[in-house]
Amino acid sequence: MKTHFILAIAILVQVNFCYSQWIQTDGPYGNTTVLSIIPHDSLILTSTGCGYFSKKSINNVWNLNSTLTFSGYTQIGDSLFIGGSNIKLIDLSNPNNPPTTINSISLTTLSHSDSCLYGGNSTSGFFKSSDVGNTWSSINGGLPADTNSMPYPPYFYYTYNVKSIEVTTNYIFCGTSKGVYRNTGALSVWAPFNSGLPASNVTFIKSFNDTLFTAIGNNLYKSVDFGNNWTLFYASTSPITAILEVNNQYFVGSYSNGIVYSTDNGLVWNAINSGLSDLNVTVISLYDSTLICGTNSDGVFYFQSGQWISNRSGMVCATIRSMTVANHNLISNDENKVYRLNAIGNWIDNSPLVTFDLFGSLSSMNDTIFLSVEYDTPSWPYDNPFIVYSPDNGITWNNLVNPVPFARDDPYRIYSENGRLYAYEDELMYYTNNLGLSWTNISLPSQYCNGFNDFIINNSISYAAACGNGQFVKLDNSQNWVLSNNGLPTDREPRSLASCDSALFAYISVHGMYVSFDNGNNWTYANNGLVTNYSIRDFANKGSDLFVTTDYGVFATNDFGQNWFAINNGLKNLNASSIKILNDTLYVGTYGNGIWKQSITDINLNVHDYQQSDKSLKIYPNPASEYVHVATNSHKARFKIIDMVGKEVLSGNLNTSNEINISTIKCGAYVVFIQFDKKVQTTKLLINR
């Protein structure tokens, strides 16, 4: 018998989450800033503000390869060297492979010759590597230097600002904050080559067949003698951002005027902006004989039959702040818009028509959606928070009857439950049950730290994670906040709250997750599988399955926190924000790459039954408080109840009424074993009073 029970608990504890993978939904797209476009054979790769994407046909959907972003790069065959906080290498033959870190040096612009890599940044100037980026040497002699003061000897230091690097047949050029500088391949001393140029900030230097172009402010300059002399090539009314030469045609992009082109070496310029929804052009390139461009907010476009056509499909860059479910609809928001997922899987813009400066978060109550917003005012407090609501899935929006009785400088955090809308910020909290006609104050009293970290209602009781060490509090019957932290660490703050199946969870800074089965009166550790430096952002539950989002992805438990499992397969952006369940599908929002989904039925808990199970056996009620009844036809059964670490708390024979008295067992999660004949039945039991 003892062997049977040990084997059964070992099988039960070794639960694994088996799952397919996350799939990115088609939006919300948010703002997509294109930093670079790199055509390579049949591949096209583009870096954006939310990661880099690739595809092998102009008509394909973009595939997110990595959340890494870059603007400075140089390409040698299949090797793409990219700059940033360190130097990495992307294999263009397989862009889904993680980039390889080459060196920790920070470089914002890169170039190369046949034998060397070159890089620059805004403080340390120009660098050279002769061993494919493994080591770098600084070469700044002759470059313009800025003198900076410091409070200790030698009381000053120099910085060198290299904004762009270009290599021609005989020379290397640097664009600096004081014009263009030139050096030979031997890299001795830099010298200024600014004849015809203002000694000002260089945006870029580009070479086409040794003909040089440089952009300074609104003007584009040209040199046909390796920088000895420069002439004005094109003057715009906004800063020049990009240039491309194709078969003696020149295409120039600017900050707000879109793209112009010239077929006569710059004598006449014509705009080609039809279909271009964002005239802030960041880059122009050619892919498979097709002209393409990147924009500051609307992603990539390609030019066909005199029209720019959006080529953004799959390039999802939305930062999701929150999600909610109302009237069988999934609603989400970023900083600027509210979206609704329609029946065919498209995200519809359901934003308020009134312009607000910042959207905070969403909440829902029955069929009503609430949105926390902020708008700027010309006088104090300048940033003014507000709450609007929609009774029709975001088609129309209305103001509350009366605003929240206080205003701070951030959007309200909102929560709705049991017919009440709660609004809170810092130590202040009010609720309304009549769309703002009246408000009730339930703010934190002065003995607690003046800030709500989180708020939740569970079993009709209000709980708050206050910002002080050990300050987990709840509202008592007199509507006073009282400490409820028996078993919680008192040397760190409670940061976030969650619940499932009558269990309450509190995440404590540094320590991790704790669970309570008696309305917060007593707490036990429940962090196995989580790392204590996670930030728990949101949660969703279905029965005893609890899902939480963190800055390391999504984690789940089905045994009340005794074991947590990462469920991140396919989730390329692990910086997860909100999570919700709609129609048995789990949706997770991310900071930077929109919303991802997968079916909950694909996230299964595989528990292998020991021997044969009696399918007719049931234990009820569950959760229970004093007694449980075992529904079985056997009259010779034995039972054993163990806690989640394998310790036996009660055992014996079933009585004639098949009832088990559990009144002496503490609240919590347990496993019940019923053994009869040669069969063992196991089930989880939640004791809650």
VOGU-3710 file (C-alpha; in Angstrom, 3 decimals, decimal comma):
1> mkthfilaia> 0,000/0,000/0,000  2,692/2,491/0,937  4,464/1,889/-2,375  1,236/2,567/-4,270  0,688/5,918/-2,579  4,293/7,063/-3,065  4,175/6,115/-6,727  0,903/7,908/-7,234  2,045/11,157/-5,638  5,288/11,060/-7,629
11> ilvqvnfcys> 3,289/10,730/-10,832  0,958/13,538/-9,802  3,689/15,971/-8,824  5,565/15,451/-12,097  2,951/17,304/-14,118  4,031/18,811/-17,400  2,333/21,435/-19,471  2,092/20,123/-23,022  1,201/22,770/-25,535  1,426/23,712/-29,157
21> qwiqtdgpyg> 2,595/27,278/-29,665  1,521/30,881/-29,651  0,330/32,461/-32,904  0,501/36,199/-33,457  -2,846/37,803/-34,253  -3,041/40,129/-37,256  -2,679/43,276/-35,193  -3,232/45,572/-33,497  -0,398/47,094/-35,499  0,411/50,231/-33,534
31> nttvlsiiph> 3,151/52,531/-34,858  5,852/50,762/-36,874  9,073/52,744/-37,267  11,349/51,338/-39,964  15,036/51,799/-39,113  16,670/49,932/-41,995  15,878/47,753/-45,022  18,403/45,129/-46,179  17,739/43,226/-49,443  19,851/40,076/-49,804
41> dsliltstgc> 19,342/37,648/-52,708  15,710/36,512/-52,374  15,511/37,684/-48,752  14,478/41,091/-47,507  15,106/41,995/-43,878  13,921/45,130/-42,143  14,711/46,426/-38,678  11,970/48,328/-36,865  11,424/49,883/-33,487  9,956/46,575/-32,246
51> gyfskksinn> 12,351/44,041/-33,764  13,532/42,838/-37,131  11,412/40,992/-39,702  12,098/39,092/-42,912  10,404/37,453/-45,878  11,300/36,041/-49,298  8,689/37,653/-51,497  7,220/41,126/-51,611  3,736/39,608/-51,290  4,541/37,443/-48,267
61> vwnlnstltf> 3,637/38,285/-44,680  6,539/39,600/-42,601  7,950/37,097/-40,120  9,194/38,404/-36,774  12,711/37,036/-36,322  13,727/38,803/-33,116  12,721/41,699/-30,865  16,261/43,081/-31,291  16,373/46,467/-33,061  19,197/48,198/-34,907
71> sgytqigdsl> 19,814/51,029/-37,358  23,586/50,798/-37,913  24,734/47,784/-39,938  27,131/46,580/-42,613  26,816/43,457/-44,757  29,518/41,050/-45,937  27,992/38,171/-47,884  25,539/36,295/-45,648  26,949/38,022/-42,564  25,095/41,082/-41,317
81> figgsnikli> 27,002/42,960/-38,621  24,692/45,140/-36,546  25,445/47,833/-34,001  23,837/48,978/-30,809  24,800/48,305/-27,202  27,129/45,627/-28,594  28,146/44,174/-31,958  26,120/41,187/-33,125  26,108/39,027/-36,226  22,934/37,928/-38,045
91> dlsnpnnppt> 23,163/34,982/-40,434  21,111/36,116/-43,443  20,932/32,534/-44,710  18,797/31,764/-41,639  17,566/34,989/-40,014  15,473/33,071/-37,453  18,664/31,925/-35,758  19,466/34,086/-32,711  22,108/36,754/-33,422  25,648/35,987/-32,250
101> tinsislttl> 27,340/38,519/-30,000  30,756/39,501/-31,391  31,916/42,268/-29,039  30,494/44,389/-26,223  31,545/47,688/-27,838  28,692/50,132/-28,465  28,583/51,423/-32,053  25,715/53,225/-33,758  27,089/53,293/-37,312  29,007/50,581/-39,190
111> shsdsclygg> 30,807/50,149/-42,526  33,529/47,942/-44,000  36,281/47,568/-46,588  37,699/44,378/-48,043  39,779/43,729/-44,933  38,349/45,753/-42,041  35,206/46,720/-40,178  34,658/50,351/-39,185  32,324/51,777/-36,567  31,462/54,975/-34,792
121> nstsgffkss> 29,385/56,423/-31,978  28,468/59,779/-30,483  31,089/59,885/-27,704  34,117/57,729/-28,523  34,340/58,480/-32,218  35,823/56,197/-34,880  36,886/52,547/-34,457  38,543/49,969/-36,657  38,597/46,154/-36,449  40,962/43,953/-38,473
131> dvgntwssin> 39,665/40,660/-37,055  35,974/40,653/-38,016  34,851/42,627/-34,995  36,558/40,699/-32,207  38,831/43,592/-31,225  38,612/47,303/-31,999  41,035/50,224/-31,923  40,135/53,902/-31,643  41,393/56,299/-34,346  40,293/59,880/-33,671
141> gglpadtnsm> 43,329/61,987/-34,560  42,151/65,053/-36,440  38,424/64,547/-35,796  36,561/67,478/-34,221  36,392/67,126/-30,454  33,926/68,487/-27,923  35,380/69,491/-24,552  33,396/68,346/-21,508  33,988/69,315/-17,889  34,317/67,018/-14,896
151> pyppyfyyty> 34,583/67,851/-11,145  37,943/66,123/-10,576  41,345/66,099/-12,328  41,978/66,501/-15,189  38,658/68,452/-15,027  37,840/67,929/-18,689  37,598/65,199/-21,320  36,984/65,011/-25,058  34,166/63,357/-26,999  34,099/62,600/-30,715
161> nvksievttn> 30,740/62,350/-32,469  30,802/60,106/-35,536  27,324/59,952/-37,061  27,994/58,174/-40,362  30,807/56,256/-42,098  31,220/55,588/-45,825  34,034/53,802/-47,696  35,013/54,562/-51,295  37,766/53,185/-53,540  40,544/55,253/-51,966
171> yifcgtskgv> 39,124/56,909/-48,874  37,106/56,562/-45,684  34,681/59,342/-44,759  33,144/60,293/-41,415  30,091/62,441/-40,948  30,412/64,415/-37,725  28,675/67,218/-35,877  31,005/69,615/-37,722  30,816/68,378/-41,276  32,625/65,718/-43,310
181> yrntgalsvw> 36,120/64,370/-42,534  38,285/62,155/-44,747  41,097/59,662/-44,226  43,031/57,176/-46,336  42,826/53,427/-45,932  45,995/53,624/-43,858  44,000/55,647/-41,298  46,583/58,203/-40,230  45,052/61,616/-39,421  41,540/62,785/-40,260
191> apfnsglpas> 41,136/66,033/-42,186  38,036/68,185/-42,861  36,698/68,178/-46,432  33,915/70,739/-46,237  34,444/72,965/-49,267  30,886/74,020/-50,154  29,433/72,498/-46,944  28,324/74,085/-43,690  30,363/72,729/-40,761  27,271/71,276/-39,144
201> nvtfiksfnd> 25,563/68,006/-38,175  25,792/65,366/-40,896  22,766/63,087/-41,176  24,396/60,557/-43,518  27,104/60,028/-46,134  26,312/57,714/-49,079  28,426/56,671/-52,050  27,129/55,456/-55,407  30,018/54,435/-57,704  32,335/56,798/-55,796
211> tlftaignnl> 29,958/59,734/-56,190  29,343/61,026/-52,681  26,175/62,465/-51,178  25,772/63,943/-47,723  22,694/65,343/-45,983  22,959/68,285/-43,605  19,610/69,527/-42,343  17,231/70,263/-45,241  19,941/70,124/-47,893  21,519/67,312/-49,890
221> yksvdfgnnw> 25,039/67,863/-51,244  27,021/66,037/-53,924  30,749/65,502/-54,581  32,306/63,905/-57,673  35,916/64,378/-56,532  36,021/62,380/-53,284  34,899/65,277/-51,107  37,283/67,933/-52,358  34,330/70,020/-53,469  30,638/69,830/-52,644
231> tlfyastspi> 27,662/71,342/-54,488  24,025/71,620/-53,475  22,090/68,779/-55,119  18,595/69,169/-53,625  17,000/71,546/-51,131  13,943/70,376/-49,184  11,607/72,140/-46,779  12,234/69,443/-44,148  15,318/67,445/-43,086  16,699/64,969/-45,621
241> tailevnnqy> 16,557/61,395/-44,313  17,395/58,989/-47,171  18,761/58,689/-50,711  18,856/55,911/-53,336  20,360/55,837/-56,844  18,902/53,420/-59,409  20,045/53,552/-63,055  20,945/57,254/-62,852  17,622/58,083/-61,165  17,788/59,579/-57,707
251> fvgsysngiv> 15,156/59,106/-55,001  15,326/61,312/-51,909  13,294/60,943/-48,727  12,626/63,604/-46,121  11,161/64,097/-42,668  7,760/65,401/-43,746  7,697/65,753/-47,554  7,764/62,089/-48,539  9,837/61,105/-51,587  10,987/63,097/-54,623
261> ystdnglvwn> 12,876/61,790/-57,627  15,005/63,151/-60,461  15,927/61,604/-63,824  18,197/64,454/-64,970  20,932/64,490/-62,341  19,015/66,732/-59,952  17,883/69,515/-62,290  14,158/68,755/-61,907  12,526/67,010/-58,966  9,047/65,485/-58,785
271> ainsglsdln> 7,137/64,117/-55,793  5,886/60,515/-55,802  3,728/60,309/-52,685  0,444/58,860/-53,952  -0,671/56,191/-51,461  2,071/57,034/-48,959  0,141/57,495/-45,703  3,198/58,624/-43,729  5,385/61,258/-45,384  8,122/60,837/-42,768
281> vtvislydst> 10,380/58,558/-44,817  13,228/56,848/-42,963  14,851/54,670/-45,640  14,614/53,939/-49,398  15,801/50,690/-50,978  15,384/48,366/-53,972  14,245/44,762/-53,643  13,810/42,445/-56,607  13,603/45,458/-58,987  10,869/46,985/-56,819
291> licgtnsdgv> 11,266/50,356/-55,121  10,473/50,131/-51,413  10,594/52,595/-48,553  10,282/52,632/-44,791  8,333/55,208/-42,803  8,350/56,535/-39,273  4,975/55,098/-38,239  3,297/53,041/-40,987  5,916/50,425/-41,800  7,047/49,486/-45,308
301> fyfqsgqwis> 5,581/50,464/-48,712  6,417/49,319/-52,239  5,947/51,291/-55,450  3,836/49,875/-58,244  2,022/51,511/-61,179  2,576/55,000/-59,825  1,240/54,136/-56,347  2,755/53,306/-52,993  1,169/50,149/-51,600  1,297/49,273/-47,922
311> nrsgmvcati> 3,475/46,229/-47,295  3,036/46,007/-43,551  1,195/42,713/-43,103  2,705/40,852/-40,146  4,799/43,818/-39,017  2,972/44,119/-35,684  4,545/46,652/-33,328  1,729/47,595/-30,941  2,514/47,963/-27,244  -0,530/46,513/-25,501
321> rsmtvanhnl> -1,349/48,207/-22,216  -4,413/46,172/-21,284  -7,204/43,885/-22,482  -10,704/43,109/-21,285  -13,616/40,857/-22,293  -17,135/42,295/-22,584  -20,247/40,837/-24,206  -18,157/38,031/-25,782  -15,782/40,582/-27,311  -12,062/40,980/-26,715
331> isndenkvyr> -11,081/44,641/-26,374  -7,497/45,904/-26,167  -5,690/49,219/-26,089  -2,302/50,763/-26,619  -1,347/54,334/-25,673  -3,391/55,902/-28,458  -6,159/53,580/-29,610  -8,780/51,047/-28,540  -9,270/47,918/-30,645  -11,956/45,215/-30,848
341> lnaignwidn> -11,382/41,732/-32,252  -14,131/40,967/-34,752  -15,580/37,588/-35,727  -13,072/36,972/-38,539  -10,017/37,766/-36,430  -9,378/41,374/-37,496  -8,772/44,204/-35,054  -11,188/47,118/-35,498  -10,344/50,617/-34,303  -13,018/51,517/-31,727
351> splvtfdlfg> -11,234/54,505/-30,182  -13,146/57,477/-28,759  -13,634/60,265/-31,276  -12,438/62,796/-28,693  -8,655/63,172/-28,785  -6,870/62,199/-25,572  -3,132/62,334/-24,966  -2,734/58,923/-23,355  -4,851/55,811/-22,850  -4,277/53,988/-19,576
361> slssmndtif> -6,193/50,741/-19,178  -9,491/48,977/-19,837  -11,957/47,252/-17,568  -15,433/45,834/-18,147  -18,592/45,190/-16,182  -21,365/43,193/-17,806  -21,651/44,806/-21,262  -20,027/48,117/-20,330  -16,400/48,917/-21,130  -14,442/51,489/-19,123
371> lsveydtpsw> -11,332/53,267/-20,389  -8,880/55,271/-18,319  -7,511/58,250/-20,262  -5,427/61,373/-19,764  -5,440/64,735/-21,482  -3,204/67,782/-21,195  -4,406/71,073/-19,756  -2,697/74,489/-20,058  -2,542/74,973/-16,279  -1,903/72,875/-13,188
381> pydnpfivys> -2,215/69,872/-12,857  -1,402/69,844/-16,611  -1,911/66,070/-16,956  -5,571/65,471/-16,173  -6,892/61,886/-15,853  -10,439/60,912/-16,776  -12,611/57,826/-17,322  -14,937/57,221/-20,257  -17,255/54,279/-20,881  -18,895/52,510/-23,809
391> pdngitwnnl> -22,136/50,504/-23,657  -21,763/49,134/-27,207  -18,314/47,513/-27,540  -16,520/50,775/-28,228  -18,746/52,112/-31,006  -19,695/55,117/-28,876  -18,050/56,544/-25,767  -19,470/58,703/-22,978  -18,170/60,572/-19,971  -19,110/59,359/-16,504
401> vnpvpfardd> -21,894/61,375/-14,855  -19,329/62,881/-12,475  -15,566/62,449/-12,697  -13,581/60,716/-9,978  -13,403/63,103/-6,964  -9,604/63,389/-7,207  -7,063/63,916/-9,959  -3,392/63,025/-10,118  -0,802/63,231/-12,883  -1,268/59,701/-14,276
411> pyriysengr> -4,227/57,832/-15,765  -6,360/56,131/-13,125  -5,903/52,445/-12,555  -9,357/50,922/-12,837  -11,003/47,688/-11,724  -14,597/46,503/-11,942  -16,398/43,767/-10,053  -19,874/43,072/-8,619  -21,468/46,129/-10,209  -18,778/48,555/-9,020
421> lyayedelmy> -16,143/50,519/-10,902  -13,037/51,257/-8,830  -10,581/54,061/-9,703  -7,328/54,477/-7,806  -3,957/56,211/-7,944  -1,332/56,492/-5,213  -3,146/56,055/-1,861  -6,566/57,228/-3,089  -9,393/54,947/-4,234  -13,067/55,566/-4,958
431> ytnnlglswt> -15,785/53,349/-6,378  -19,109/53,981/-8,066  -22,015/51,673/-8,839  -23,994/54,197/-10,895  -21,618/55,394/-13,637  -20,225/58,188/-11,507  -23,455/59,655/-10,157  -21,976/59,092/-6,684  -18,572/57,962/-5,437  -17,496/56,186/-2,227
441> nislpsqycn> -14,050/56,759/-0,735  -12,106/53,635/0,349  -8,612/55,141/0,262  -5,688/53,746/2,227  -5,381/55,282/5,711  -2,232/57,075/6,788  -0,744/54,122/8,666  -0,105/52,391/5,341  2,318/53,329/2,600  0,659/55,863/0,316
451> gfndfiinns> 0,329/53,739/-2,794  -1,746/50,901/-4,222  0,519/48,414/-5,976  -2,472/46,260/-6,927  -6,118/45,646/-6,097  -8,431/42,641/-6,417  -11,791/41,351/-5,215  -12,032/37,670/-4,332  -14,979/35,969/-2,649  -16,591/39,448/-2,434
461> isyaaacgng> -13,703/40,726/-0,288  -11,511/43,649/-1,372  -7,751/43,164/-1,124  -4,894/45,567/-1,780  -1,148/45,295/-2,116  0,055/48,495/-0,474  3,520/49,832/-1,203  4,966/49,232/2,288  6,871/46,147/3,414  4,446/43,394/4,430
471> qfvkldnsqn> 1,437/45,616/3,796  -1,046/43,184/2,322  -4,424/44,519/3,477  -8,124/43,801/3,065  -11,366/45,586/3,849  -13,094/44,241/6,954  -16,833/44,267/7,644  -16,560/47,893/8,808  -14,925/48,883/5,509  -11,590/49,513/7,215
481> wvlsnnglpt> -8,297/48,381/5,726  -6,614/45,821/8,012  -3,431/43,795/7,684  -3,928/40,234/6,432  -0,367/38,982/6,063  0,069/35,983/8,360  2,711/33,866/6,642  3,833/36,592/4,234  7,330/38,108/4,390  7,281/41,515/6,068
491> dreprslasc> 10,569/42,804/4,693  9,358/43,413/1,124  6,344/44,889/-0,666  3,443/42,875/-2,048  3,512/43,779/-5,745  0,666/41,990/-7,531  -2,417/39,880/-6,868  -4,253/37,045/-8,610  -6,942/34,453/-7,913  -8,370/31,181/-9,208
501> dsalfayisv> -10,834/28,603/-7,942  -11,261/30,381/-4,550  -7,492/30,586/-4,020  -5,878/34,001/-3,575  -2,317/34,750/-4,709  0,080/37,525/-3,698  3,411/38,149/-5,353  5,996/39,569/-2,925  8,994/41,498/-4,200  12,207/39,409/-4,086
511> hgmyvsfdng> 10,464/36,466/-2,347  7,959/35,364/-4,988  4,413/33,974/-5,014  2,280/33,022/-1,995  -1,201/31,469/-1,852  -4,066/31,658/0,632  -7,119/29,392/0,815  -8,857/31,180/3,707  -9,487/34,678/2,348  -6,009/35,946/3,105
521> nnwtyanngl> -5,872/34,956/6,775  -2,989/32,524/6,249  -0,400/32,248/3,474  1,947/29,553/2,184  4,808/29,706/-0,314  3,778/28,841/-3,883  6,643/29,836/-6,164  8,158/26,603/-7,481  9,065/27,266/-11,105  8,874/31,062/-10,917
531> vtnysirdfa> 11,933/33,260/-10,526  11,652/35,801/-7,739  12,759/38,762/-9,834  9,829/38,403/-12,205  7,334/41,210/-12,530  3,813/39,728/-12,479  1,707/41,955/-14,745  -1,695/40,268/-15,182  -3,503/36,970/-14,744  -6,315/34,888/-16,216
541> nkgsdlfvtt> -7,916/31,752/-14,834  -10,143/28,886/-15,835  -11,073/26,606/-12,978  -7,874/25,717/-11,150  -5,692/26,667/-14,132  -4,011/30,010/-13,488  -1,993/31,905/-16,095  0,219/34,919/-15,311  2,192/37,281/-17,524  5,699/38,397/-16,637
551> dygvfatndf> 8,655/40,124/-18,243  9,914/36,606/-19,005  6,777/35,376/-20,726  3,701/33,417/-19,610  3,612/30,927/-16,736  0,847/28,586/-15,619  -0,085/26,404/-12,658  -2,900/23,931/-12,045  -1,961/23,007/-8,477  -2,331/26,395/-6,802
561> gqnwfainng> 1,263/27,443/-7,276  2,995/24,302/-6,085  4,426/24,003/-9,595  4,682/26,693/-12,304  5,501/26,039/-15,935  6,626/28,404/-18,695  4,337/28,260/-21,736  6,324/30,383/-24,171  6,673/28,143/-27,219  6,363/30,408/-30,262
571> lknlnassik> 6,038/33,599/-28,198  8,890/35,625/-29,728  8,349/38,626/-27,472  8,474/37,473/-23,837  7,818/40,953/-22,440  4,173/40,097/-21,767  1,660/42,650/-20,496  -1,977/41,550/-20,250  -3,704/38,195/-20,586  -7,362/37,249/-21,102
581> ilndtlyvgt> -9,511/34,219/-22,030  -12,220/34,399/-24,705  -14,100/31,344/-25,985  -11,469/28,888/-24,691  -8,680/30,838/-26,378  -5,909/32,423/-24,341  -4,764/35,847/-25,553  -1,609/37,560/-24,332  -0,558/41,131/-25,046  3,078/42,158/-25,365
591> ygngiwkqsi> 5,090/45,324/-25,027  6,031/45,864/-28,658  4,592/43,030/-30,756  0,823/43,091/-30,338  -1,322/40,165/-29,206  -0,686/36,421/-29,457  -3,100/33,535/-28,952  -3,459/29,810/-28,535  -6,251/27,429/-27,614  -6,458/26,452/-23,961
601> tdinlnvhdy> -7,204/22,889/-25,085  -3,654/22,833/-26,482  -2,271/23,632/-23,029  -2,948/20,294/-21,407  -1,856/18,869/-18,088  -0,778/15,281/-18,639  -1,476/13,329/-15,465  -1,081/9,594/-15,992  -3,515/7,651/-13,864  -2,040/4,943/-11,685
611> qqsdkslkiy> -3,533/1,572/-12,671  -7,183/1,785/-13,657  -9,454/4,543/-12,460  -13,043/4,200/-11,406  -14,681/6,762/-13,687  -17,826/6,750/-11,541  -15,957/7,968/-8,449  -16,572/11,590/-7,487  -15,668/13,683/-4,447  -17,931/16,560/-3,556
621> pnpaseyvhv> -18,314/19,327/-2,630  -15,036/20,648/-3,949  -13,975/23,144/-2,623  -15,158/21,876/0,761  -15,032/23,076/4,354  -16,107/20,401/6,897  -16,979/17,189/5,038  -16,513/15,631/1,623  -18,642/12,802/0,234  -17,113/10,048/-1,889
631> atnshkarfk> -19,497/8,748/-4,541  -18,516/5,100/-5,132  -20,181/1,696/-5,170  -17,371/0,129/-3,177  -17,887/-0,389/0,582  -14,312/-1,462/1,355  -12,430/1,635/0,306  -9,619/3,344/2,117  -8,647/6,992/1,776  -5,563/9,064/2,326
641> iidmvgkevl> -5,221/12,857/2,101  -1,795/14,400/1,615  -0,660/18,004/1,214  1,150/19,349/-1,835  4,591/18,426/-0,511  3,599/14,782/0,077  2,882/14,857/3,840  -0,051/12,754/5,011  -2,647/14,766/6,942  -5,486/12,223/7,276
651> sgnlntsnei> -6,195/8,573/6,404  -8,583/5,779/7,243  -11,466/3,623/6,002  -14,540/5,133/4,399  -17,565/4,961/6,720  -20,923/3,571/5,640  -22,070/7,012/4,492  -18,848/7,442/2,440  -18,140/10,768/4,150  -14,760/12,099/5,274
661> nistikcgay> -14,565/14,644/8,099  -12,001/17,250/7,052  -12,801/19,827/9,750  -9,401/19,352/11,413  -7,407/19,986/8,226  -6,089/23,460/7,495  -7,282/25,357/4,462  -5,280/24,652/1,355  -4,822/22,361/-1,628  -4,544/18,595/-1,116
671> vvfiqfdkkv> -4,547/15,307/-2,998  -7,076/12,627/-2,049  -6,354/8,938/-2,775  -9,174/6,428/-2,708  -8,005/2,793/-2,850  -10,380/-0,098/-3,400  -9,821/-3,580/-4,752  -6,742/-3,097/-6,970  -7,594/0,407/-8,087  -6,397/3,790/-6,907
681> qttkllinr> -8,303/6,969/-7,702  -6,659/10,356/-7,195  -8,166/13,821/-7,261  -7,328/17,289/-6,037  -9,253/18,755/-3,125  -9,450/22,397/-2,141  -10,364/23,104/1,506  -11,691/26,607/2,011  -13,604/28,124/4,924
//
